[in-house]
């Protein structure tokens, strides 16, 4: 039985200090008003600043319904992993998700899901499965450069990366001995997974592999390519459902087991595996035998071993989660997993704000990028990463190796804590007071970016301050409070 090791729900600010009664104001004679009434956690979890959050939520829920992966937000009862080799995960905070699929050749069709007609969500392109798989004939990889991409990711402050090794479309990004479509048939056996893993190790990023057990190519003759309405075949023509031949489902399950064994034995140490729609075809216990200390998400549907962390997709969590947790979010492009020629791209402020909200509750943020058909990550994405990296250079200590603070229960802004330090985040467009309740008198209060000392008020266990407009930026500003 796994031991719950992450401190959840308990006020981290209260851990590092207790209220000091009768302490006089440290720097001003101003009267500190009574603390504001507690805001609900649901109200505190703001939606992403861009990317069409309602559309993203509807799309993600429709996809989860089809795969049977459950609710968008599910902490699965407070999961964690006590293995010493897994403790990097809650410390890391910031991960990069990479979805590069054949749909990028099209530019207006998302990964795999564009094959399905009559979707319940809006804004997604639709092409027939045969048109989708036909994109392989035009697919090139002349600008796929994991060394360049992950070097830039490291400089931006990402601590781990998760690469899609096979999506629901069935295409494998390594030269597997099993299956019908993949790099062995399309890219002369080029091993994109190895290129990814090698670059992760070169730039000291933890290695994560995404794998989808559902395989719509394997099942193409025996499933409908319509989410509702009439049964549609691979050309979106009305058809009659064909019965699966004897042993078909077991053959797919064995395909999954063979794939996962290859992924976990060919590339050395794998730090994380991200299943999407599994039915424990490969039980988590067998995975842990092959890779001791590996971190496993909750979506393998293993009733004996539920995995190590809960997640949210398409929208940030609305209530404070328990245990290890990760918010998976479409960022580049804003509303799709794979490359889109017409979608927006998230800016640095949006990404940092979502990251901070997750860290303030002790969770991780997995930001997705979709390279274009050639494999190139667009220059505009690298520009955003550079801006994030510049912010991390002065304020990254507030993100890594921290625990969540008591926001919104005892703070007016998101807070992370580390030892005897609290980091308070003034997110755009916050203009009000930064307030902490039930804390000792601070020893110092500074703007982390510039190390500028800040004036503050302290009375009866409550510290508050207001950042001067001249010190604000259009990115999150961090106040470092040392006790």
VOPA-757186 format. One record per residue (C-alpha): residue number from 1; x, y, z. Coordinates in steps of 0.2 Angstrom, whole numbers, plus 5000, padded with zeros to 4 digits. Layout:
+-----+------+-------+------+
!   n ! east ! north !   up !
+-----+------+-------+------+
! NUM !    X !     Y !    Z !
...
+-----+------+-------+------+
***
This chain:
+-----+------+-------+------+
!   n ! east ! north !   up !
+-----+------+-------+------+
!   1 ! 5000 !  5000 ! 5000 !
!   2 ! 5007 !  5017 ! 4995 !
!   3 ! 5009 !  5030 ! 5009 !
!   4 ! 5002 !  5048 ! 5007 !
!   5 ! 5017 !  5059 ! 5007 !
!   6 ! 5011 !  5076 ! 5001 !
!   7 ! 5004 !  5089 ! 5013 !
!   8 ! 4987 !  5093 ! 5006 !
!   9 ! 4974 !  5105 ! 5013 !
!  10 ! 4985 !  5110 ! 5028 !
!  11 ! 4990 !  5128 ! 5028 !
!  12 ! 5008 !  5129 ! 5023 !
!  13 ! 5009 !  5146 ! 5030 !
!  14 ! 5003 !  5140 ! 5046 !
!  15 ! 5017 !  5127 ! 5046 !
!  16 ! 5031 !  5140 ! 5045 !
!  17 ! 5024 !  5152 ! 5057 !
!  18 ! 5011 !  5155 ! 5071 !
!  19 ! 5002 !  5171 ! 5074 !
!  20 ! 5010 !  5183 ! 5085 !
!  21 ! 4998 !  5193 ! 5096 !
!  22 ! 5000 !  5211 ! 5100 !
!  23 ! 5014 !  5214 ! 5088 !
!  24 ! 5015 !  5232 ! 5082 !
!  25 ! 5015 !  5238 ! 5064 !
!  26 ! 5033 !  5236 ! 5057 !
!  27 ! 5034 !  5251 ! 5045 !
!  28 ! 5018 !  5261 ! 5045 !
!  29 ! 5006 !  5269 ! 5057 !
!  30 ! 4991 !  5264 ! 5046 !
!  31 ! 4977 !  5254 ! 5053 !
!  32 ! 4976 !  5237 ! 5047 !
!  33 ! 4957 !  5233 ! 5044 !
!  34 ! 4949 !  5216 ! 5048 !
!  35 ! 4954 !  5202 ! 5037 !
!  36 ! 4943 !  5200 ! 5022 !
!  37 ! 4930 !  5186 ! 5022 !
!  38 ! 4937 !  5169 ! 5016 !
!  39 ! 4934 !  5167 ! 4997 !
!  40 ! 4928 !  5150 ! 4991 !
!  41 ! 4941 !  5139 ! 4982 !
!  42 ! 4930 !  5138 ! 4967 !
!  43 ! 4929 !  5157 ! 4965 !
!  44 ! 4948 !  5158 ! 4967 !
!  45 ! 4952 !  5146 ! 4953 !
!  46 ! 4952 !  5158 ! 4938 !
!  47 ! 4950 !  5152 ! 4920 !
!  48 ! 4964 !  5153 ! 4908 !
!  49 ! 4966 !  5171 ! 4901 !
!  50 ! 4966 !  5165 ! 4883 !
!  51 ! 4962 !  5150 ! 4872 !
!  52 ! 4943 !  5149 ! 4873 !
!  53 ! 4941 !  5140 ! 4890 !
!  54 ! 4923 !  5135 ! 4887 !
!  55 ! 4927 !  5127 ! 4870 !
!  56 ! 4943 !  5119 ! 4878 !
!  57 ! 4932 !  5112 ! 4892 !
!  58 ! 4918 !  5105 ! 4881 !
!  59 ! 4931 !  5097 ! 4869 !
!  60 ! 4941 !  5089 ! 4883 !
!  61 ! 4925 !  5082 ! 4891 !
!  62 ! 4919 !  5075 ! 4874 !
!  63 ! 4936 !  5066 ! 4872 !
!  64 ! 4936 !  5059 ! 4889 !
!  65 ! 4918 !  5052 ! 4887 !
!  66 ! 4924 !  5043 ! 4871 !
!  67 ! 4939 !  5036 ! 4879 !
!  68 ! 4931 !  5032 ! 4895 !
!  69 ! 4944 !  5041 ! 4906 !
!  70 ! 4931 !  5050 ! 4917 !
!  71 ! 4929 !  5067 ! 4923 !
!  72 ! 4940 !  5081 ! 4917 !
!  73 ! 4945 !  5085 ! 4935 !
!  74 ! 4949 !  5070 ! 4946 !
!  75 ! 4962 !  5069 ! 4960 !
!  76 ! 4958 !  5050 ! 4962 !
!  77 ! 4957 !  5051 ! 4981 !
!  78 ! 4974 !  5059 ! 4984 !
!  79 ! 4987 !  5049 ! 4975 !
!  80 ! 5006 !  5050 ! 4977 !
!  81 ! 5021 !  5038 ! 4975 !
!  82 ! 5033 !  5035 ! 4990 !
!  83 ! 5047 !  5028 ! 4980 !
!  84 ! 5063 !  5039 ! 4982 !
!  85 ! 5065 !  5039 ! 4963 !
!  86 ! 5048 !  5048 ! 4961 !
!  87 ! 5050 !  5062 ! 4972 !
!  88 ! 5056 !  5074 ! 4958 !
!  89 ! 5038 !  5075 ! 4952 !
!  90 ! 5030 !  5087 ! 4965 !
!  91 ! 5046 !  5097 ! 4966 !
!  92 ! 5047 !  5100 ! 4947 !
!  93 ! 5031 !  5109 ! 4944 !
!  94 ! 5033 !  5114 ! 4926 !
!  95 ! 5032 !  5101 ! 4911 !
!  96 ! 5031 !  5102 ! 4892 !
!  97 ! 5019 !  5091 ! 4883 !
!  98 ! 5023 !  5087 ! 4864 !
!  99 ! 5010 !  5082 ! 4852 !
! 100 ! 5017 !  5079 ! 4835 !
! 101 ! 5005 !  5069 ! 4824 !
! 102 ! 5001 !  5067 ! 4806 !
! 103 ! 4987 !  5079 ! 4808 !
! 104 ! 4999 !  5093 ! 4808 !
! 105 ! 5002 !  5091 ! 4790 !
! 106 ! 4984 !  5096 ! 4787 !
! 107 ! 4985 !  5111 ! 4799 !
! 108 ! 4966 !  5112 ! 4802 !
! 109 ! 4963 !  5095 ! 4810 !
! 110 ! 4967 !  5090 ! 4828 !
! 111 ! 4977 !  5074 ! 4833 !
! 112 ! 4966 !  5059 ! 4830 !
! 113 ! 4950 !  5067 ! 4835 !
! 114 ! 4947 !  5076 ! 4818 !
! 115 ! 4943 !  5058 ! 4811 !
! 116 ! 4927 !  5058 ! 4821 !
! 117 ! 4911 !  5066 ! 4813 !
! 118 ! 4897 !  5073 ! 4823 !
! 119 ! 4907 !  5079 ! 4838 !
! 120 ! 4899 !  5086 ! 4853 !
! 121 ! 4911 !  5101 ! 4854 !
! 122 ! 4913 !  5115 ! 4842 !
! 123 ! 4928 !  5122 ! 4833 !
! 124 ! 4937 !  5106 ! 4828 !
! 125 ! 4940 !  5102 ! 4810 !
! 126 ! 4934 !  5085 ! 4803 !
! 127 ! 4941 !  5074 ! 4789 !
! 128 ! 4938 !  5056 ! 4785 !
! 129 ! 4949 !  5043 ! 4793 !
! 130 ! 4956 !  5038 ! 4776 !
! 131 ! 4960 !  5056 ! 4772 !
! 132 ! 4968 !  5057 ! 4789 !
! 133 ! 4979 !  5042 ! 4787 !
! 134 ! 4983 !  5048 ! 4769 !
! 135 ! 4992 !  5062 ! 4777 !
! 136 ! 5007 !  5050 ! 4780 !
! 137 ! 5011 !  5051 ! 4762 !
! 138 ! 5014 !  5070 ! 4763 !
! 139 ! 5022 !  5069 ! 4780 !
! 140 ! 5040 !  5075 ! 4781 !
! 141 ! 5052 !  5077 ! 4796 !
! 142 ! 5065 !  5088 ! 4789 !
! 143 ! 5064 !  5101 ! 4803 !
! 144 ! 5061 !  5089 ! 4818 !
! 145 ! 5075 !  5094 ! 4830 !
! 146 ! 5072 !  5088 ! 4848 !
! 147 ! 5090 !  5095 ! 4853 !
! 148 ! 5084 !  5113 ! 4848 !
! 149 ! 5067 !  5111 ! 4855 !
! 150 ! 5072 !  5104 ! 4872 !
! 151 ! 5087 !  5115 ! 4874 !
! 152 ! 5075 !  5130 ! 4872 !
! 153 ! 5063 !  5121 ! 4884 !
! 154 ! 5077 !  5119 ! 4897 !
! 155 ! 5081 !  5138 ! 4896 !
! 156 ! 5063 !  5142 ! 4898 !
! 157 ! 5062 !  5133 ! 4915 !
! 158 ! 5053 !  5117 ! 4910 !
! 159 ! 5059 !  5103 ! 4922 !
! 160 ! 5051 !  5088 ! 4912 !
! 161 ! 5044 !  5084 ! 4895 !
! 162 ! 5031 !  5071 ! 4889 !
! 163 ! 5032 !  5065 ! 4871 !
! 164 ! 5017 !  5057 ! 4862 !
! 165 ! 5024 !  5040 ! 4857 !
! 166 ! 5007 !  5034 ! 4850 !
! 167 ! 4991 !  5044 ! 4849 !
! 168 ! 4974 !  5036 ! 4846 !
! 169 ! 4977 !  5036 ! 4827 !
! 170 ! 4989 !  5021 ! 4829 !
! 171 ! 5005 !  5029 ! 4823 !
! 172 ! 5020 !  5024 ! 4832 !
! 173 ! 5035 !  5036 ! 4834 !
! 174 ! 5048 !  5022 ! 4836 !
! 175 ! 5052 !  5008 ! 4825 !
! 176 ! 5042 !  4995 ! 4834 !
! 177 ! 5041 !  4977 ! 4829 !
! 178 ! 5023 !  4977 ! 4831 !
! 179 ! 5008 !  4986 ! 4822 !
! 180 ! 5005 !  4992 ! 4805 !
! 181 ! 5008 !  5010 ! 4804 !
! 182 ! 5023 !  5020 ! 4811 !
! 183 ! 5041 !  5026 ! 4808 !
! 184 ! 5046 !  5009 ! 4801 !
! 185 ! 5034 !  5010 ! 4787 !
! 186 ! 5034 !  5029 ! 4785 !
! 187 ! 5051 !  5037 ! 4790 !
! 188 ! 5063 !  5022 ! 4786 !
! 189 ! 5064 !  5017 ! 4804 !
! 190 ! 5068 !  5034 ! 4811 !
! 191 ! 5067 !  5033 ! 4830 !
! 192 ! 5059 !  5049 ! 4836 !
! 193 ! 5057 !  5043 ! 4854 !
! 194 ! 5076 !  5040 ! 4855 !
! 195 ! 5079 !  5057 ! 4849 !
! 196 ! 5068 !  5064 ! 4862 !
! 197 ! 5075 !  5054 ! 4876 !
! 198 ! 5093 !  5058 ! 4871 !
! 199 ! 5089 !  5077 ! 4871 !
! 200 ! 5080 !  5076 ! 4888 !
! 201 ! 5096 !  5068 ! 4895 !
! 202 ! 5107 !  5080 ! 4887 !
! 203 ! 5098 !  5095 ! 4895 !
! 204 ! 5093 !  5087 ! 4911 !
! 205 ! 5075 !  5085 ! 4909 !
! 206 ! 5065 !  5071 ! 4916 !
! 207 ! 5059 !  5059 ! 4903 !
! 208 ! 5040 !  5057 ! 4901 !
! 209 ! 5032 !  5046 ! 4887 !
! 210 ! 5013 !  5047 ! 4883 !
! 211 ! 5005 !  5031 ! 4876 !
! 212 ! 4987 !  5029 ! 4870 !
! 213 ! 4981 !  5011 ! 4872 !
! 214 ! 4966 !  5014 ! 4861 !
! 215 ! 4971 !  5011 ! 4843 !
! 216 ! 4958 !  5017 ! 4830 !
! 217 ! 4968 !  5010 ! 4815 !
! 218 ! 4969 !  4993 ! 4823 !
! 219 ! 4950 !  4994 ! 4826 !
! 220 ! 4945 !  5004 ! 4810 !
! 221 ! 4934 !  4990 ! 4802 !
! 222 ! 4925 !  4987 ! 4818 !
! 223 ! 4920 !  5005 ! 4825 !
! 224 ! 4910 !  5020 ! 4820 !
! 225 ! 4919 !  5036 ! 4816 !
! 226 ! 4904 !  5046 ! 4822 !
! 227 ! 4902 !  5051 ! 4840 !
! 228 ! 4883 !  5051 ! 4838 !
! 229 ! 4870 !  5048 ! 4824 !
! 230 ! 4872 !  5034 ! 4811 !
! 231 ! 4887 !  5022 ! 4810 !
! 232 ! 4900 !  5029 ! 4799 !
! 233 ! 4915 !  5020 ! 4791 !
! 234 ! 4932 !  5026 ! 4787 !
! 235 ! 4925 !  5036 ! 4773 !
! 236 ! 4911 !  5043 ! 4784 !
! 237 ! 4899 !  5033 ! 4774 !
! 238 ! 4884 !  5026 ! 4783 !
! 239 ! 4888 !  5007 ! 4786 !
! 240 ! 4883 !  4993 ! 4797 !
! 241 ! 4893 !  4988 ! 4812 !
! 242 ! 4904 !  4973 ! 4809 !
! 243 ! 4906 !  4960 ! 4823 !
! 244 ! 4924 !  4959 ! 4829 !
! 245 ! 4932 !  4942 ! 4825 !
! 246 ! 4936 !  4931 ! 4839 !
! 247 ! 4952 !  4936 ! 4848 !
! 248 ! 4952 !  4954 ! 4841 !
! 249 ! 4952 !  4963 ! 4858 !
! 250 ! 4965 !  4952 ! 4865 !
! 251 ! 4976 !  4955 ! 4850 !
! 252 ! 4975 !  4973 ! 4853 !
! 253 ! 4978 !  4971 ! 4872 !
! 254 ! 4994 !  4961 ! 4867 !
! 255 ! 4999 !  4974 ! 4855 !
! 256 ! 4998 !  4987 ! 4869 !
! 257 ! 5009 !  4976 ! 4880 !
! 258 ! 5022 !  4973 ! 4867 !
! 259 ! 5023 !  4992 ! 4864 !
! 260 ! 5024 !  4997 ! 4882 !
! 261 ! 5038 !  4984 ! 4885 !
! 262 ! 5048 !  4991 ! 4871 !
! 263 ! 5046 !  5009 ! 4877 !
! 264 ! 5051 !  5004 ! 4894 !
! 265 ! 5066 !  4993 ! 4890 !
! 266 ! 5074 !  5001 ! 4875 !
! 267 ! 5078 !  5019 ! 4881 !
! 268 ! 5085 !  5017 ! 4899 !
! 269 ! 5078 !  5026 ! 4913 !
! 270 ! 5060 !  5032 ! 4910 !
! 271 ! 5054 !  5044 ! 4923 !
! 272 ! 5035 !  5045 ! 4919 !
! 273 ! 5022 !  5036 ! 4908 !
! 274 ! 5006 !  5045 ! 4903 !
! 275 ! 4992 !  5033 ! 4898 !
! 276 ! 4977 !  5040 ! 4889 !
! 277 ! 4962 !  5028 ! 4889 !
! 278 ! 4970 !  5012 ! 4895 !
! 279 ! 4961 !  4997 ! 4903 !
! 280 ! 4976 !  4991 ! 4912 !
! 281 ! 4981 !  4980 ! 4897 !
! 282 ! 4998 !  4982 ! 4905 !
! 283 ! 4996 !  4982 ! 4924 !
! 284 ! 5005 !  4996 ! 4933 !
! 285 ! 5013 !  4983 ! 4944 !
! 286 ! 5022 !  4976 ! 4928 !
! 287 ! 5027 !  4993 ! 4923 !
! 288 ! 5035 !  4996 ! 4940 !
! 289 ! 5045 !  4980 ! 4938 !
! 290 ! 5052 !  4986 ! 4922 !
! 291 ! 5055 !  5004 ! 4928 !
! 292 ! 5056 !  5005 ! 4947 !
! 293 ! 5052 !  5023 ! 4953 !
! 294 ! 5043 !  5028 ! 4937 !
! 295 ! 5028 !  5040 ! 4940 !
! 296 ! 5012 !  5034 ! 4932 !
! 297 ! 4996 !  5044 ! 4929 !
! 298 ! 4979 !  5038 ! 4934 !
! 299 ! 4972 !  5034 ! 4917 !
! 300 ! 4978 !  5016 ! 4915 !
! 301 ! 4962 !  5011 ! 4924 !
! 302 ! 4971 !  4999 ! 4935 !
! 303 ! 4960 !  4995 ! 4950 !
! 304 ! 4974 !  4987 ! 4960 !
! 305 ! 4986 !  5002 ! 4957 !
! 306 ! 4977 !  5018 ! 4953 !
! 307 ! 4993 !  5027 ! 4948 !
! 308 ! 5002 !  5041 ! 4956 !
! 309 ! 4993 !  5057 ! 4952 !
! 310 ! 4977 !  5065 ! 4947 !
! 311 ! 4974 !  5077 ! 4933 !
! 312 ! 4963 !  5090 ! 4925 !
! 313 ! 4962 !  5094 ! 4907 !
! 314 ! 4954 !  5108 ! 4897 !
! 315 ! 4951 !  5118 ! 4912 !
! 316 ! 4960 !  5122 ! 4928 !
! 317 ! 4954 !  5113 ! 4944 !
! 318 ! 4940 !  5122 ! 4953 !
! 319 ! 4943 !  5115 ! 4970 !
! 320 ! 4959 !  5111 ! 4979 !
! 321 ! 4965 !  5094 ! 4975 !
! 322 ! 4973 !  5081 ! 4986 !
! 323 ! 4989 !  5072 ! 4983 !
! 324 ! 5000 !  5074 ! 4967 !
! 325 ! 4991 !  5083 ! 4953 !
! 326 ! 4994 !  5090 ! 4936 !
! 327 ! 4984 !  5102 ! 4925 !
! 328 ! 4987 !  5097 ! 4906 !
! 329 ! 4984 !  5112 ! 4895 !
! 330 ! 4984 !  5116 ! 4877 !
! 331 ! 4995 !  5132 ! 4875 !
! 332 ! 5004 !  5132 ! 4858 !
! 333 ! 4991 !  5131 ! 4850 !
! 334 ! 4979 !  5138 ! 4863 !
! 335 ! 4964 !  5126 ! 4860 !
! 336 ! 4971 !  5111 ! 4851 !
! 337 ! 4983 !  5097 ! 4855 !
! 338 ! 4991 !  5097 ! 4838 !
! 339 ! 4997 !  5111 ! 4826 !
! 340 ! 4984 !  5123 ! 4820 !
! 341 ! 4987 !  5136 ! 4806 !
! 342 ! 4973 !  5146 ! 4813 !
! 343 ! 4973 !  5145 ! 4832 !
! 344 ! 4980 !  5157 ! 4844 !
! 345 ! 4996 !  5155 ! 4854 !
! 346 ! 4996 !  5157 ! 4873 !
! 347 ! 5007 !  5172 ! 4879 !
! 348 ! 5020 !  5171 ! 4893 !
! 349 ! 5008 !  5179 ! 4905 !
! 350 ! 4994 !  5167 ! 4902 !
! 351 ! 5006 !  5152 ! 4905 !
! 352 ! 5014 !  5159 ! 4920 !
! 353 ! 4998 !  5163 ! 4928 !
! 354 ! 4991 !  5145 ! 4926 !
! 355 ! 5008 !  5138 ! 4932 !
! 356 ! 5007 !  5149 ! 4947 !
! 357 ! 4989 !  5144 ! 4951 !
! 358 ! 4994 !  5126 ! 4951 !
! 359 ! 5009 !  5128 ! 4961 !
! 360 ! 4999 !  5138 ! 4974 !
! 361 ! 4989 !  5122 ! 4977 !
! 362 ! 5005 !  5111 ! 4976 !
! 363 ! 5001 !  5104 ! 4958 !
! 364 ! 5011 !  5104 ! 4942 !
! 365 ! 5007 !  5112 ! 4925 !
! 366 ! 5010 !  5102 ! 4909 !
! 367 ! 5009 !  5115 ! 4895 !
! 368 ! 5007 !  5108 ! 4877 !
! 369 ! 5016 !  5112 ! 4861 !
! 370 ! 5011 !  5105 ! 4844 !
! 371 ! 5025 !  5106 ! 4831 !
! 372 ! 5020 !  5109 ! 4813 !
! 373 ! 5020 !  5095 ! 4800 !
! 374 ! 5039 !  5097 ! 4796 !
! 375 ! 5042 !  5095 ! 4815 !
! 376 ! 5047 !  5113 ! 4817 !
! 377 ! 5042 !  5122 ! 4833 !
! 378 ! 5037 !  5139 ! 4827 !
! 379 ! 5048 !  5154 ! 4831 !
! 380 ! 5033 !  5163 ! 4840 !
! 381 ! 5033 !  5149 ! 4852 !
! 382 ! 5052 !  5150 ! 4856 !
! 383 ! 5049 !  5169 ! 4858 !
! 384 ! 5036 !  5165 ! 4872 !
! 385 ! 5048 !  5153 ! 4880 !
! 386 ! 5062 !  5165 ! 4880 !
! 387 ! 5051 !  5177 ! 4890 !
! 388 ! 5046 !  5164 ! 4902 !
! 389 ! 5064 !  5160 ! 4904 !
! 390 ! 5068 !  5178 ! 4908 !
! 391 ! 5055 !  5178 ! 4921 !
! 392 ! 5061 !  5161 ! 4928 !
! 393 ! 5079 !  5169 ! 4930 !
! 394 ! 5073 !  5181 ! 4943 !
! 395 ! 5058 !  5172 ! 4950 !
! 396 ! 5060 !  5154 ! 4947 !
! 397 ! 5064 !  5150 ! 4966 !
! 398 ! 5045 !  5153 ! 4969 !
! 399 ! 5040 !  5139 ! 4958 !
! 400 ! 5052 !  5124 ! 4960 !
! 401 ! 5053 !  5114 ! 4976 !
! 402 ! 5039 !  5123 ! 4985 !
! 403 ! 5023 !  5118 ! 4993 !
! 404 ! 5006 !  5126 ! 4991 !
! 405 ! 5001 !  5140 ! 5003 !
! 406 ! 4984 !  5144 ! 5011 !
! 407 ! 4976 !  5153 ! 4996 !
! 408 ! 4963 !  5158 ! 4996 !
! 409 ! 4959 !  5154 ! 5014 !
! 410 ! 4972 !  5165 ! 5022 !
! 411 ! 4979 !  5175 ! 5007 !
! 412 ! 4972 !  5187 ! 4995 !
! 413 ! 4984 !  5181 ! 4981 !
! 414 ! 4991 !  5164 ! 4976 !
! 415 ! 5006 !  5159 ! 4988 !
! 416 ! 5019 !  5146 ! 4988 !
! 417 ! 5031 !  5142 ! 5003 !
! 418 ! 5048 !  5135 ! 5005 !
! 419 ! 5056 !  5133 ! 5023 !
! 420 ! 5053 !  5150 ! 5031 !
! 421 ! 5049 !  5159 ! 5015 !
! 422 ! 5032 !  5163 ! 5007 !
! 423 ! 5031 !  5169 ! 4989 !
! 424 ! 5015 !  5180 ! 4985 !
! 425 ! 5010 !  5182 ! 4967 !
! 426 ! 5002 !  5198 ! 4961 !
! 427 ! 4995 !  5192 ! 4945 !
! 428 ! 4989 !  5203 ! 4931 !
! 429 ! 4978 !  5213 ! 4933 !
! 430 ! 4978 !  5212 ! 4952 !
! 431 ! 4979 !  5230 ! 4960 !
! 432 ! 4973 !  5227 ! 4978 !
! 433 ! 4982 !  5222 ! 4994 !
! 434 ! 4993 !  5207 ! 4995 !
! 435 ! 4988 !  5200 ! 5012 !
! 436 ! 4994 !  5185 ! 5023 !
! 437 ! 4985 !  5180 ! 5038 !
! 438 ! 4991 !  5170 ! 5053 !
! 439 ! 5009 !  5173 ! 5051 !
! 440 ! 5024 !  5179 ! 5061 !
! 441 ! 5031 !  5196 ! 5059 !
! 442 ! 5042 !  5196 ! 5043 !
! 443 ! 5061 !  5198 ! 5044 !
! 444 ! 5061 !  5205 ! 5026 !
! 445 ! 5049 !  5209 ! 5012 !
! 446 ! 5056 !  5211 ! 4995 !
! 447 ! 5051 !  5211 ! 4976 !
! 448 ! 5059 !  5196 ! 4970 !
! 449 ! 5063 !  5202 ! 4953 !
! 450 ! 5073 !  5217 ! 4959 !
! 451 ! 5077 !  5213 ! 4977 !
! 452 ! 5069 !  5230 ! 4981 !
! 453 ! 5063 !  5231 ! 4999 !
! 454 ! 5045 !  5234 ! 5001 !
! 455 ! 5035 !  5243 ! 5014 !
! 456 ! 5022 !  5233 ! 5023 !
! 457 ! 5010 !  5233 ! 5038 !
! 458 ! 5009 !  5220 ! 5051 !
! 459 ! 4997 !  5219 ! 5065 !
! 460 ! 4990 !  5204 ! 5075 !
! 461 ! 4997 !  5191 ! 5064 !
! 462 ! 4991 !  5199 ! 5048 !
! 463 ! 5004 !  5206 ! 5035 !
! 464 ! 4998 !  5217 ! 5020 !
! 465 ! 5006 !  5228 ! 5007 !
! 466 ! 5002 !  5236 ! 4991 !
! 467 ! 5014 !  5235 ! 4977 !
! 468 ! 5018 !  5253 ! 4970 !
! 469 ! 5012 !  5254 ! 4951 !
! 470 ! 5030 !  5259 ! 4946 !
! 471 ! 5036 !  5242 ! 4952 !
! 472 ! 5022 !  5232 ! 4943 !
! 473 ! 5024 !  5223 ! 4926 !
! 474 ! 5012 !  5214 ! 4914 !
! 475 ! 5019 !  5197 ! 4920 !
! 476 ! 5016 !  5190 ! 4938 !
! 477 ! 5026 !  5200 ! 4951 !
! 478 ! 5032 !  5190 ! 4966 !
! 479 ! 5034 !  5197 ! 4984 !
! 480 ! 5046 !  5187 ! 4994 !
! 481 ! 5042 !  5187 ! 5013 !
! 482 ! 5055 !  5179 ! 5024 !
! 483 ! 5050 !  5175 ! 5042 !
+-----+------+-------+------+
***
